[in-house]
Every structure is written in structure tokens, then in C-alpha cells.
């Protein structure tokens, strides 16, 4: 068995994934399901629950 030399095209997808992961770590978490009156938005919560159920 032999190892291939690493070149730009082999490493680039991992570097892009690393950059996206680092941006996700440092991005502010400003997602809120509460409207201006302090009530939960039931449509947003239902959408999130449905999307989560479809993933699993």
C-alpha cells in the first residue's frame, strides 16, 4: 500500500468544512421563538418539530 500525496483538491473540502464549523462556533445565537409580546410563536415551534421529526 502507498499513500497519495496531499494536494489542494484533496484537502480543500476539509478546509471548507473547518471554516464553516469555526464560523458556526463563533456566530451569535440570536434565534428566538418569542415574539415582541413575550408569547411563543406556535408556527415556528411546529415547523422546528416537524423538521426534526423528518430528520429522524
C-alpha positions as CSV (number, residue, x, y, z in Angstrom):
1,X,0.0,0.0,0.0
2,X,1.1,3.5,-0.6
3,X,-0.1,6.9,0.4
4,X,-1.0,9.6,-2.1
5,X,0.5,13.0,-1.8
6,X,-1.9,15.5,-0.4
7,X,-2.7,18.2,-2.9
8,X,-5.0,21.2,-2.9
9,X,-8.1,19.4,-4.4
10,X,-7.9,16.6,-1.7
11,X,-7.6,19.0,1.2
12,X,-9.9,21.8,0.2
13,X,-13.3,20.1,1.2
14,X,-11.9,19.6,4.7
15,X,-10.7,23.2,5.0
16,X,-14.1,24.5,3.9
17,X,-15.8,22.3,6.4
18,X,-13.4,23.5,9.1
19,X,-14.1,27.1,8.2
20,X,-17.9,26.6,8.3
21,X,-17.6,24.8,11.7
22,X,-15.5,27.7,13.1
23,X,-17.9,30.3,11.9
24,X,-20.7,28.3,13.5
25,X,-18.9,28.2,16.8
26,X,-18.4,32.0,16.9
27,X,-21.8,33.1,15.4
28,X,-24.2,34.7,17.8
29,X,-27.2,32.6,18.8
30,X,-29.9,35.2,18.3
31,X,-32.7,32.8,17.2
32,X,-35.8,33.3,19.4
33,X,-39.2,31.8,19.2
34,X,-40.7,34.5,21.3
35,X,-42.5,37.4,19.7
36,X,-42.5,41.1,20.9
37,X,-45.3,40.5,23.4
38,X,-43.4,37.6,25.1
39,X,-45.6,34.8,23.6
40,X,-44.2,31.8,21.8
41,X,-44.8,31.7,18.1
42,X,-46.5,28.3,17.6
43,X,-45.9,28.2,13.9
44,X,-42.1,28.4,14.3
45,X,-42.2,25.7,17.0
46,X,-44.4,23.5,14.9
47,X,-42.0,23.9,11.9
48,X,-39.0,23.0,14.0
49,X,-40.7,19.9,15.5
50,X,-41.8,18.8,12.0
51,X,-38.3,19.3,10.5
52,X,-36.7,17.4,13.5
53,X,-39.2,14.5,13.0
54,X,-38.4,14.3,9.3
55,X,-34.7,14.1,10.1
56,X,-35.1,11.1,12.3
